[in-house]
Amino acid sequence: MTFGARIRALREAHRVTDRSFSVRQLAERIGVDATYLSRLEREDVPPPGEEIIVKLARELGADPDALLGMAGKVYSELRAIIAMRPRQFATLIRQLKDAPDHIIEQAVRKVRDGEW
């Protein structure tokens, strides 16, 4: 699914039970023009910047990292972390690219819990 299609699907899923998820109302809440949001959903414009994507994620109850990834973007915080050790992080990501999800989740838990 493309970024715009995902945004539209999330918005429409909310709209079934909450009429405040019209294009116009959502656009107002995230600080963009309704025409722009409509064009974004139709893939007529490229994905927006980090700030708008994070606002969309918050409003739509979506994972901001997932939406940023779909848009081909990375949190500026993560870019700064990677910039501190670019070679090591590039190697790590390349090595993990084919790993099954459960292995990556195991590694994340170990790092998070301080199990070095």
C-alpha positions as a Markdown table, in Angstrom:
| # | Residue | x | y | z |
|---|---|---|---|---|
| 1 | Met | 0.0 | 0.0 | 0.0 |
| 2 | Thr | 1.3 | 3.5 | -0.8 |
| 3 | Phe | 1.6 | 6.3 | 1.7 |
| 4 | Gly | -1.4 | 8.2 | 0.4 |
| 5 | Ala | -3.6 | 5.1 | 0.2 |
| 6 | Arg | -2.6 | 4.2 | 3.8 |
| 7 | Ile | -3.6 | 7.7 | 5.0 |
| 8 | Arg | -6.9 | 7.5 | 3.2 |
| 9 | Ala | -7.6 | 4.0 | 4.5 |
| 10 | Leu | -6.9 | 5.1 | 8.1 |
| 11 | Arg | -8.9 | 8.3 | 7.8 |
| 12 | Glu | -11.9 | 6.5 | 6.3 |
| 13 | Ala | -11.8 | 3.7 | 8.9 |
| 14 | His | -12.1 | 6.4 | 11.6 |
| 15 | Arg | -14.8 | 8.2 | 9.7 |
| 16 | Val | -17.1 | 5.2 | 9.9 |
| 17 | Thr | -17.6 | 5.9 | 13.6 |
| 18 | Asp | -16.4 | 9.5 | 13.9 |
| 19 | Arg | -17.6 | 12.2 | 11.4 |
| 20 | Ser | -14.7 | 14.5 | 12.5 |
| 21 | Phe | -12.4 | 12.5 | 10.2 |
| 22 | Ser | -13.5 | 14.2 | 7.0 |
| 23 | Val | -10.7 | 15.5 | 4.8 |
| 24 | Arg | -11.5 | 19.0 | 5.7 |
| 25 | Gln | -11.6 | 18.5 | 9.5 |
| 26 | Leu | -8.5 | 16.3 | 9.6 |
| 27 | Ala | -6.6 | 18.8 | 7.4 |
| 28 | Glu | -7.6 | 21.6 | 9.8 |
| 29 | Arg | -6.3 | 19.6 | 12.8 |
| 30 | Ile | -2.9 | 18.9 | 11.3 |
| 31 | Gly | -2.5 | 22.4 | 9.9 |
| 32 | Val | -2.7 | 21.8 | 6.1 |
| 33 | Asp | -5.2 | 22.7 | 3.4 |
| 34 | Ala | -8.0 | 20.2 | 2.7 |
| 35 | Thr | -7.1 | 20.3 | -1.0 |
| 36 | Tyr | -3.5 | 19.3 | -0.1 |
| 37 | Leu | -4.7 | 16.4 | 2.1 |
| 38 | Ser | -7.0 | 15.2 | -0.6 |
| 39 | Arg | -4.2 | 15.4 | -3.2 |
| 40 | Leu | -1.9 | 13.5 | -0.8 |
| 41 | Glu | -4.4 | 10.7 | -0.4 |
| 42 | Arg | -4.7 | 10.4 | -4.2 |
| 43 | Glu | -0.8 | 10.4 | -4.6 |
| 44 | Asp | -1.0 | 13.6 | -6.6 |
| 45 | Val | 1.7 | 15.1 | -4.4 |
| 46 | Pro | 4.7 | 13.5 | -2.7 |
| 47 | Pro | 4.5 | 12.7 | 1.0 |
| 48 | Pro | 4.9 | 15.7 | 3.4 |
| 49 | Gly | 7.7 | 16.3 | 5.8 |
| 50 | Glu | 8.3 | 14.7 | 9.2 |
| 51 | Glu | 6.2 | 17.2 | 11.2 |
| 52 | Ile | 3.0 | 16.7 | 9.2 |
| 53 | Ile | 3.5 | 12.9 | 9.0 |
| 54 | Val | 3.8 | 12.8 | 12.8 |
| 55 | Lys | 0.7 | 14.9 | 13.2 |
| 56 | Leu | -1.2 | 12.5 | 10.8 |
| 57 | Ala | 0.0 | 9.5 | 12.8 |
| 58 | Arg | -1.1 | 11.0 | 16.1 |
| 59 | Glu | -4.6 | 11.9 | 14.7 |
| 60 | Leu | -5.0 | 8.6 | 12.9 |
| 61 | Gly | -3.7 | 6.4 | 15.8 |
| 62 | Ala | -0.9 | 5.1 | 13.6 |
| 63 | Asp | 2.8 | 4.4 | 14.3 |
| 64 | Pro | 4.8 | 7.5 | 13.2 |
| 65 | Asp | 7.8 | 5.3 | 12.4 |
| 66 | Ala | 5.7 | 3.2 | 10.1 |
| 67 | Leu | 4.2 | 6.2 | 8.3 |
| 68 | Leu | 7.6 | 7.9 | 8.0 |
| 69 | Gly | 9.0 | 4.7 | 6.5 |
| 70 | Met | 6.2 | 4.4 | 4.0 |
| 71 | Ala | 7.0 | 8.0 | 3.0 |
| 72 | Gly | 10.7 | 7.1 | 2.6 |
| 73 | Lys | 11.7 | 9.3 | 5.6 |
| 74 | Val | 13.3 | 8.7 | 9.0 |
| 75 | Tyr | 12.8 | 10.7 | 12.2 |
| 76 | Ser | 15.3 | 13.5 | 12.5 |
| 77 | Glu | 16.2 | 12.1 | 15.9 |
| 78 | Leu | 17.2 | 8.8 | 14.3 |
| 79 | Arg | 19.1 | 10.5 | 11.6 |
| 80 | Ala | 21.2 | 12.3 | 14.3 |
| 81 | Ile | 21.8 | 9.0 | 16.1 |
| 82 | Ile | 22.9 | 7.3 | 12.9 |
| 83 | Ala | 25.2 | 10.2 | 12.0 |
| 84 | Met | 27.1 | 9.6 | 15.2 |
| 85 | Arg | 28.2 | 6.1 | 14.0 |
| 86 | Pro | 27.2 | 5.9 | 10.4 |
| 87 | Arg | 29.4 | 2.9 | 9.5 |
| 88 | Gln | 28.3 | 0.8 | 12.4 |
| 89 | Phe | 24.6 | 1.5 | 12.0 |
| 90 | Ala | 24.7 | 0.9 | 8.3 |
| 91 | Thr | 26.4 | -2.5 | 8.8 |
| 92 | Leu | 23.9 | -3.4 | 11.6 |
| 93 | Ile | 20.9 | -2.5 | 9.4 |
| 94 | Arg | 22.3 | -4.4 | 6.4 |
| 95 | Gln | 22.9 | -7.4 | 8.5 |
| 96 | Leu | 19.4 | -7.3 | 9.9 |
| 97 | Lys | 17.5 | -6.7 | 6.7 |
| 98 | Asp | 16.7 | -10.3 | 6.0 |
| 99 | Ala | 16.3 | -11.4 | 9.7 |
| 100 | Pro | 12.8 | -12.6 | 10.7 |
| 101 | Asp | 10.7 | -10.2 | 12.8 |
| 102 | His | 11.0 | -12.3 | 15.9 |
| 103 | Ile | 14.8 | -12.1 | 15.8 |
| 104 | Ile | 14.8 | -8.3 | 15.5 |
| 105 | Glu | 12.2 | -8.0 | 18.3 |
| 106 | Gln | 14.5 | -10.2 | 20.5 |
| 107 | Ala | 17.4 | -8.0 | 19.8 |
| 108 | Val | 15.4 | -4.8 | 20.6 |
| 109 | Arg | 14.3 | -6.3 | 23.9 |
| 110 | Lys | 17.8 | -7.2 | 24.9 |
| 111 | Val | 19.1 | -3.8 | 24.1 |
| 112 | Arg | 16.2 | -2.1 | 25.8 |
| 113 | Asp | 16.6 | -4.2 | 28.9 |
| 114 | Gly | 20.3 | -3.6 | 29.0 |
| 115 | Glu | 21.3 | -7.2 | 28.4 |
| 116 | Trp | 24.6 | -6.5 | 26.7 |
